[in-house]
């Protein structure tokens, strides 16, 4: 297994993997989750404090992780 930064050529594989997991594991909650970030991963995770990684094995994407800095609205 190899973990690396997302590349634009990974888009289709990432979307297929994540939507298949969500449809299988969270079928009833499907409406609660939006997949908009999967349509443009470089834009959704393009900030200097964001990162999107893929795990691949034998050229297949087998996992992902997205790290995103968000603002805490409760912080004063």
Helices and strands as residue ranges (DSSP letters): E 2-5, G 8-10, H 11-25, G 27-32, H 36-39, H 41-44, E 51-57, E 60-67
